[in-house]
Amino acid sequence: MAESQQTKGRGYSRKLAEEFCALSRRILREANMGVPRSEFTRLVLKEFMDFSGCDQVELRVNEGIRYYRGVLSKGTETDFNFTILTRDKPELSELFQGLEEEAGDLLELYRELVRGQFDASQPCFTSNGAFWVNDTAVPVAIKKDRFFVIGGEFRSLAILSFSVAEDSHGLVFLKSRKPNFFRNYEVEFYQGVAQTLGVAIADRQAQAALRERVKELTCLYSVDKILGREKIEPAVALKSVAEILPAAWLYSDIASARIVFDGIEYVSKDYRSGVAWQSADILVRGKKRGVVEVNYCEERPALDEGPFLKEERSLIEAIARELGIFIERWEAKQEKSRLELQLRHADRLATIGQLAAGVAHELNEPLANILGFAQLALKVPGLSEQAQRDIERIVRAALHAREVVGKLMLFARQKPPNRTRVNLNELVTDGLYFLLSRCAKAGIEVVKELSPNLPEIFADPSQLHQVLVNLVVNAIQAMPGGGKLTIATASKDRSVVLSVEDTGVGMTEDVKRQIFVPFFTTKPPGEGTGLGLSVAHGIVTAHGGEIIVKSEPGKGSRFDVVLPIGGGALNESEVIDESRQN
């Protein structure tokens, strides 16, 4: 009879062990379902409750600075509560703080159990270290001379400790309102299941981390493909990157992305403003030009950086760096293209200069003959008055043609500068003489504000005359509907200033940056060569001066030609010219 009961007892123990093994397998299977942490906690607690028949089951896990707690009470499945807390001090994690209803004795008891600082020979412990009591109203000792009063509505309590990682551990609480609810051997089995739970949580965390890394690598690969496309424009690239960012974040269903670059915003599809943000600056050549931002439109539990992971911080910074490199590379290509275009313009200018020099030399001889013979013809006695007037017209036309040839030679740099003392006020008065009628026809009021006692400068008068004419013609063309043209002179420090100001259409910043580039023009074909301002700039620079431009669209433009009074150092030929004139 005794042998039969012993055999029956072994059979019961074997069956019970199998049932606990089945419970462990179900917990491991649920860890592989990929559900959120709160849902996984609920499933685990339901397994414990269904298996044990307890009135309440609780799980607490510490992960460094994070602590989460799930409680499932008997009744409907809605009697489940899940909370997660983040603390600034990791050393407090073992205290399971954040639960105001618990007294200091209970917190200390939990800490002692987690640290293993108890006497396992005490009757409240199983052989594998599980803590259990069948009457919480009676003081219990976990060490000699150290008693705890648990109390509360639950008369029977089992606490199972387990480890997840080096800095992560947890407790499972099985609670019943009935006294004498647990048996020692059952609690031993529960402790084994709790160790399996620790393995399941660690496995689940590894899988979750792996999924996040795959999402992040997929995002980086997609960004690299977008930015690596041939001839893709920055606006298209930034919009495409913003579209793919939300999927790489943990809570992708409530995530939106926004990229702001140079004040222009590019957002993901169905963009929503958020309650939590993670962002990184876009730097181009060390200068902040924009920002990459991912936000959540709903509250989520705190993780490493608010509701964001530390790996997501690395990801968004990597994307911001890639965008900065892409923009820098794209702008370098644009600058290269601009320089190549400028080089072609310079080559074209040199070719035209050579052609102009050849044409000037070819025209000089026949012009000299025409002018010479015309002047001789004027000296012939007995010329009629009409013939004399016609020959004078020939002389004036020849002189004008010679002046044009001289300008061609100047343009081709074939004519050396002839510097002398120049009164800028006289030069302005003489230069405007032939332009006043054109201004009147265009409905333009001309105002002269010439400073008295203006110092003379040492310069080439014909070249400065060309500068004045180019600036005035440019101003006339900027006022197609009429306006006001102001010509002013002034002295400043060791310089004199010639100002040409109009009330015309003005210029954008982009146009203003290019106005001195040869052949650049905003005029329609046939109305400008794009050489006037570039030639004027070259003349002023050769005189040691500068042209300062101020302009706004719709508010006109002002060109200030600043020339040194000394005129810069003389070369040898200019010294000879000056000595001859003196």
C-alpha positions, 0 to 999 in steps of 0.5 A: 500500500505504501509502495502504491502511494509512493508510485502515485506520488511520483506519477503526480510529480511527473505530471506536475513537472510536465505541466510546468514545462508546458507553461514555460514553453508557452511563455517562450512561444509568446516571447517570439510573437513580436507583440509590444511589451505591454501585450507580452506582459499581459499574456505572461501574467494571464498564463500564470493566473490561469495556471495557478488560480491566483487572485492577482499576478504581478510582474516587475522588471528593471532595465537600468534606468527603466522600470516597468510593472504589469498587474493582472487581477482576477475577473475580466481581461480589462483588469490589467494595468501596465506602467513604465517609469524612467529614473535619472539614477540607475542605482535606485533601480533595485528599489522598484520605486515609483509605487506610492502605495508600498511602505519602506519594509516592502521595498526593502524586502524586494531589494533583499530578494533581488540581491540574494541577501537572505538566509535560504534556510528560513522556512519562507524560502524554497530550496531554489530561493523562491520566497513564499508565505501562506499568511501575510498577517504573521511576521516573516523572517528572511534572516535571523533577527530580521522580520518583515510584516507584509499584511494587506488584502492577500493572505498568501504570497509567492515572490519569484526572482529572476535575471534578464541581463547583468543590469536587468532583473525582475520579480513575479508576484503570485497573490491569493486572498486565501490563506495556505494557498501555496505548497512548497514544491509548487513554488519551486516549480514556479521559480523554475518558470520564472527563470524561463521568463527571464530567458524569454524577456532577454530573447524578446529584447534581442529580437526587438533590437534586431528588428530595430537594427534591420529597420535602421539599416534599411533606412540608411540603405534607402537614403544612400540610394536616393542621394546616389541618384545621378543628377537628382535635385536637392529638393527631390532628394530631401522630400524623398528622404523625409518620406522614408524616415518614419518607418525606421522609428520604433513607433512608426505608426504615429511617426512623422518626419520633417526636413527643413533646409535653407528655410524650405520645409519637406515633410513626410506623407500625412505629416502631423505635428508631434508631442515629442521630437528628435532632431539633428542639424544639417551642417554644410561646410561647418555651417548649419543650413537645416535640420532633420526631425522625427516626431510622435503625434501621441505620448509614448513611454520614456526610453533612452531619449524621451520616447526615442531609442539611443540607436535612433539618435545615432540614426538621425545624426547619420542621416543629417551627416549624409544630407550635409555631404550630399548638399556639399557635393551638389553645390560643388558640382554647381560651382564647378559648372559655373566656373566652367561657364565663366571660363568659356565666357573668358575664352570667348571674350579673349577671342572677341578681343583678338578679333576686335584688335584685328578689325581696329587695325584694319580700319585705322588706315582707311579712316586715316586716309578718309580723315586726312583727305577730307581735311585737305579738301577743306583747304581747297579754295573756292568750295561752295558752302554746301560742299564745305558742310558735307566735307565737315560731316565727313570729318566728324564721321571719321573722327567718330569712327576713329573714337569707336576704333579706339574703344575697340582697341581698349576693349582688346587691351591693345591701347595703353592707358593714358592717365592724366589729371581728371576733374570728375565733375567736368567728366560727368558734365561732358559725358551726360551731354550726349545722353540727356536727349535720350533720357528725355525721350524715355521720360527720365528726370536727370538730377546732378548732385556734384560736390564742389571743390572735388579733388582731382584724380589721376586717371584715363578720362576716356576710360572713365567716360566709358564707365559713366556711359555704361552705367547711365545706359544700364540705368536707362534700360532699367527704367523702361517706364521712366523714372529718376536718374541721379548722378552724384560725386563726393569725396571720402577719405583718400577717394572720390565717389561717382554714384549713379542711382536709378528708380528702376526695376532693381535686382535680386541677390542672385542677379547682383552676384553675376552682373560683372560676369562677362556676357551675363545679361537679363535683357532680351536677345538683341538688346544687350551683350552682357559686356557693359558692366564687366568692362566698367568693372575691369576699368575701375579695378585697373584704376585701383578702385571698386564698384559697390552695388546696392539694389532691391527688386522694385526699388532701383539700383545704385552703383558707387564707383570709388576711385583713389585720388592718387590713382595707384602706382604709375607704370613707365609709359604713364610716367612718360605721358605725364611728363610730356603733358607737363 
